Every structure is written in C-alpha cells, then in structure tokens.
C-alpha cells in the first residue's frame, strides 16, 4: 500500500511516500530528499513528513 505518490506533485515538485510494511504495524516514509523514517503511528509519520524538510537539501542540490 502506498499513499502520497500520486504523480501530482503540485507547485513544489516534492513527493512524499508512505508504505505500510505487510505483516507489521509499521509505516515506512520517504521524503522527497531521500531521508527515511519508520513509525507505527500514522500521525507521527505525517508530522515527520511535513516537518522534516526544514533545513535540508533536495536530491541533486549542491548549494
């Protein structure tokens, strides 16, 4: 199961992906920059997703 990766990136071009790991209660999130996070609580996962990008570079960024 995957959510958030609909192909429509809106105005920012950022894609956030959350996968459920079958057989567990674990959600695995991947930020547009490639950072990853695992959590059992969906609220915790989305808070990380929405708060995580502050202060880091996107893939391919050199500045």
HULIN-V268852 format. One line per field, one symbol per residue. phi: phi as a letter, one per 40 degrees, with the letter a starting at -180 (. if undefined). psi: psi as a letter, one per 40 degrees, with the letter a starting at -180 (. if undefined). burial: # if it has 16 or more other ideal C-beta (glycine too) atoms within 10 Angstrom, else .. A space follows every 10 residues. Layout:
phi = ???
psi = ???
burial = ???
This chain:
phi = .bbgbcgccg ccgcbbbbbc cdgbbcbbbb cdchcbabac cdcdccccdc cccdgbccdg cbb
psi = hhiegeehea ddehhhhhih hieiehhhih ideeiiiiid hddddddddd ddeheiiihe he.
burial = .......... .....#.##. ......#### ##......#. ....##.##. .##....... ...
